[in-house]
Amino acid sequence: MKYMMDDFFKELGIKLTDTQIERQITKMKKAVFGDYQEYDDGSYKGEVNREIFKILEKYISNKERLTEVEYLDITTNCSMALVEWMKLQLKGIDIRLMALYCFDFVNQTMGTLYGMVRANDFDSDNPMYS
């Protein structure tokens, strides 16, 4: 997995060493999470910083159903708001790496709030479509 990520970052033009990338990601994790703890298996946990939670709350929709475009808009706009907040909090972070981290964090967070189902283009109760 590490090899794939290194290639991914290089394709984006992020010319940082593995150590620099890890250090910058750790700084972002500590900004997002209070009581940040990392485990030997690479997983981590922590309580979401109250300011981050406020950003997320602004973009959570009350609609029962969202289209794919609406979900993408919410995720993108929330990610960009998080990047703007993080730019004010942290110095020395590659902006592309920051954007990737924020998008991944927001996408995972929104993914836990919204279930994804493929909407059928037909009426399943209609015998013509059986």
Residue pairs with C-beta under 8 A, 6 or more apart in sequence:
2 18
6 18
9 16
9 21
9 97
12 96
12 100
13 96
14 21
14 94
14 96
14 97
16 24
16 94
16 97
21 97
24 92
24 93
24 94
24 97
24 98
25 97
25 101
26 38
27 90
27 92
27 93
28 86
28 90
28 93
28 98
28 101
28 102
29 36
29 38
29 44
29 46
30 36
31 49
31 86
31 89
31 90
32 46
32 48
32 49
32 52
32 105
33 44
33 45
33 46
33 47
33 48
33 49
34 46
34 47
34 48
34 49
35 46
35 47
36 44
36 45
36 46
37 44
37 45
37 46
38 44
39 45
48 56
51 85
52 82
52 85
55 78
55 81
55 82
55 85
56 78
56 106
56 109
58 78
58 81
59 74
59 77
59 78
59 81
59 110
60 74
60 110
60 113
61 70
61 74
63 70
66 74
66 114
71 110
71 114
71 116
74 110
75 103
75 106
75 107
75 110
76 103
78 106
78 110
79 99
79 102
79 103
79 105
79 106
79 107
80 102
82 102
82 105
82 106
83 95
83 98
83 99
83 102
86 93
86 98
86 102
87 95
87 98
90 98
122 129
123 129
